[in-house]
Amino acid sequence: MNFGRNLGFICFGRHPHREPLSRNVEAPVMSSKPPKPKPRPVDARGGKRRIPRSFKELTPSNHFNPRSFFREMVWGTLFKPRTGSTKIPAFPRLIPPEAALTWIGHASFLIQFAGLNAIVDPNFANWLFFLKRLKRPGLLLRDLPPIDLVMLSHAHFDHFHKPSLRRLSAARFAVMPWGCGSLARRLGFERVVELDWWESFGHDSWRVTLVPAQHWGARTLRDSHRGWGGFILENQGRCLYHAGDSAYFDGFAEIGRRFKPEVAILPIGAYYPDTFRKVHMGPDEAVRAFADLGARWLVPMHYGTFKLSFEALDEPERWLRELAAAEGMTAKLRILEEGVPEKF
């Protein structure tokens, strides 16, 4: 597919099907080390990918039992009232190099600097197909400031939510992993940038780098070519890290060595039963990842919004507070209230 001409986004790297950079797009800033080879999904028996035989095979850890999934995630939440409140945010006046974070809910964050409004994985949906949103977004789409940069960590519907993206004010840049650009057609972005792990894209004073994560990126059964990852955002001498969706892996230590992020936004939900930990982290592993990163502040995410696993919605936050107290790191823990901006 000729994405370079059709979308006008940056295509580069090792892939023979990608076209040269278009003239009107800033070139990516390449890292000093080449990207690591990326794992590709294969059949559990090591053979060629085949049509799944059951619903539980739709995830790489084969952990869904259709009956228990329906009972817990769908029927069990259908009549529960939504909690939380949508607020009219009071965005702070920022003086360089101040930064502010506003948690929208789930993995969605507004990241602000003086002169830059960036949003990660925006999702304002009340429903994801048959999954009900159980906590309201912290703010409404109409209350967002004009967005300069959108970062999308992978193609899963709870992170790459097309209806939310279509309703954003026209954003200039959208940055995402390899293979996701075709999903961004007709979403209103001026430029779409695909990155491989450790590759960067910069404009003006900011730079975004896609970093590895332990997850997977297929949106449907037949698109295992799509990538995934987390983001490092550097601007005005500051460095923030959003991990996207990830299990614990040794890559956190390498990200910490390369970038030394001040703020680590880490997922803490969708970890039970333990088979879910092949693709997600619990609070215990998030604390370990935070130590590997060597960051100053831990901001938790990916909990309390959608029922995606079998732990209680409020359990990840409770357990994280307990662990932080036991580790003597309560002062480093910044649990945000949805819709309330906080300076960093």
N, C-alpha and C positions, 0 to 999 in steps of 0.2 A: 504494500500500500504506500502511496506517495504522500506520507504525512507532511513532509517538509513543505511541499507546495500548498497542500490543502489547508494546513493549520498555521503555517508560518512559525512553527516552534523550532527550537534548537535540536538538531540531531547530530550526535557525535559519538566517539568511542570506537570499540572494537568490532561493532556489528556491521557486517557487509551490506545489509539491506538499508542502512541509514544513509541519508544524503548529506552533502556538505552543509555547513552553516549558511543560513540566508544572510544577505548583506546587512539587513536592517536590524539584526538582533545582536546584542552584546555576546561576545564569546565567553564560554565558561572558563572559570579559573581552575585549572587542573591541579590535583594534589601531587605532592612529590613522589608518592608511591602509587603504583598501578592498582586498580581495584582488585579485590580478591575474587576468585571464581565464585559464582553464585549457585547455590543448590537449586536444582529443578525438581518439581514434584514428579514422582514416579509411582508406579503401582507398588503396594506394600510388599509384594513378593519379589520386587526387583525387576519386573518385566515391563513391557510396554503398557502405557496408560490405557485402561479399558473402561467400559461403562460400569458404574457402580452397581453392586448387587443389592444394596440396602441404603437407607437414609444415613446411617451412622458413617458410611464411607465418604460422605460429602465433606468431611473435615479430615485433616492429615493425621489426627490422633485417633480416629475411629471411635470417638467416645460418646456418640449420641445414640441412645435408645429411643426410637420414635415415640413409644408410649409414655415414657417418663419425661421426655422433652415436651410433649404436648401438655401433659398434666401440670408440669412445673412452670414452663415458660409462657404458655399460651392460656390455657384454661385457668391456671392458678393466679394469673394477673388480670384477667379480663374485666373483673368487676371491682378491682382495687381502685380507689380514687387516686388521682395524681396528687403528689405532694409538691412542696416548694412554691415559690412565688416569682413571677416575672417582675423585674425592677426596671425603672428608668435610670440608667447608669449615670453616675456623676464622674465622667472621665477627668483624671487629674491634668493639670497643666504641667508639662514635663520640660525640664531644663536639661540639656545634654550634660552628662550621659545617662540621665535617669530613664528607667524603663518601667512599664506598668503591665500587669497581667490581669485579664478578666476571664474567669472560667465561665463558659457558657453552659457546660454540662458534658458528660461522657468524656470524649477526648478533644472537645472543641475549646479553643482558647483564642482570645484576642490579645495580641502582643503589640504594645505601643511604645514608640520612641518619639521624640520631637521630630516631626517630619516623616514618620513612617507608621502606618497602620497595617499590621500583618495578622492573618487569621489562619489557624491550623485546623484541618478536618472539620469544617463547619457543618453542624447537623442540628436543624431546628424541628425535625419531624416529630409528630405526635405518635406515628406508627411507622414501623419498618415491616412492611407486609403485615404479618399477623402478630408481630411483637409490639407490645404497647409501651410507650414511653411513660415511666412511672414517676418521673420528677420533671417538672416544667423547666424549659430553658431559662437561664438567668436573665436574659434580655431578648428582645424581639429583633428580628432582622431590620425593621425600619429604624431602630435606635442605634444601629451600628454607624460608626463614622465611615467616610469613604475609604474603601480598602485598596491599598497599593499592592499587596502581595498576598497570595493564597498558597499555602503549602498543604499538599495532600499526601498522606503517608503511604496509602495503598488503596486498592480498589474495592475493599469490602464495603457493603452498603452502609454500615454504621459509621464509616469514616469518609467515604466518597459518596456523598448524598446529593445526587443531581438536582432534585427540586430545590434544596437549599442553595446550591451554587447558582442556579438560574436566577434566583431572586436577589442575589448580592448585587450591590451597585457595581457597575462595570469595573472590574479590577484589571490593572495593567499587566501584572505578571501572575502566572500560576506555575508552580514548581512541583514536580511529582516524579516518582520512580520510572524507570524504563518500562515501556510497554503500556503505560496508562494514558498516553496522549490521545489515543483514539476515543477515549471516553469523554474527553473535554470538548469535543466538537459542539459548536452552537451553544456553548454555555456563557458566552459573552466576554471571554478573556481576550485581551489584546495580544498577548504572547504566552505560549505554553512551552515550558522547558522540561525536558526529560533528563534525569541524571542517573548515572550508575553510582554504586557505593564509592565514597571518597571523592566524588566529583563535586564541583562547586559552581555556582552561578552568582555573579555580583552585578550590582547597579548602584550608581552614586556611592554612598558610604556603606551600604550593607552587602553582606554575602551569605548565601545559604549553601550548606553542604549536606548531601544525603549520606547518612552513615548506616552501617549494618544494623539489622534487628533479627531476632530469631522468631520468624513468623512465616506467613506465606501470602501470596498476592492474588490468586485466581478469584475473579468475580463470578464466573460460572464454571461449569465442568470443563469447557473446551478452551479456556484462555490461560493456561499455566505459564504463558510467556510474560505475564505482568509481574513487575517487581514490587518491592516493599522496603521500608526502612524508617529511620528516624531523621530528624533535622537538627542541625546546628545553625543557629542564626547569630551572626556577628554584626554588630553595628556600634559605632561611636565608642569603640574600645570595650564593649560588653560582649558576653558570650552566653547564650541561652540554649538549652538542649530539650527538645521534645522527642521522646523515645518512640512515638507512634504506638504500634501494638507489638509486644515482644514478650517472649519468655526470657528467663535469666540465661545469659551466656557470657563467655569470656570476652566478648567484644566490648563490654562496658569499660573494662580496664584500658583497652586500646583507645577508645573514644576519649577517656579521661586524660591519657598521656598526650594525645594529639592536640586537644582543644582546651582542656582545663575549664570546663563550663562553670559559671557561677551558679546558675539555676538549672536544676534537673527536674523536668516534668516527667514523672514515671507512672506507668499503669500499675494498679494494685488489685484489680478485680477480675472476675471470671476465671478463678483458679481451682474451683472444687467441682467434681472430684479431681484427684491428683493427675489423671490423664490430661486434664486441661492445661497443666503446666508445661506441656510440650510446646504450647504457643502463647501462653499468658504467664504473668507473674502474680504471686501473692504478696502481701505486705512484707513478709519475711525476706523474700528474694529482692523486693524493691529496696529494702534497707541495705542489703548486701550490694546491690548494683550501685546505690548511692555512695557507699564507701569506695567501691572500685573507681567511680567517676571522680571522686575527690571534690565534689561540688560544695558550695556554701549553703544552699537551700534545697530542700526536697519539697516539691509540689506534687501531690498525688492526683491521679485522674483515673478514668475508665472504671468507674464504680458508681453505684447509686442511681443510675439513670434508666438503663434497660436491664431486664432480667436475662442474662446471657449464660448463667451457670447456676449451680445449686447452693451456693452460700447465700445467706441473708443479705439484702441490699445494704444494710448498715454495718455488716460485720467487717468489711475491709478497713473502714475508717477506725472503728473501735480497736481492732487488732493493731493497726499501724500506730495509733497513739500509745498503746500499751508497750509495743516494741521500742518506740522512740524514748519513752520514759526509762525503760530498762537499759537502753544503750547510752543514756545520758545525752541524747541529741534532740530533745524537745525544742530547744531554741532554734534548731535548724529546720524544723518541720513547719511548713506554711500551708495549712489546709485552707483553701479559698472557699468563700461562699459564692454560689453561682450568681453572676450579675453584679458583683461588687468588685471594682478595680482595686488592685493593691500595687503600690510602688515597690520596686526592687532596686 
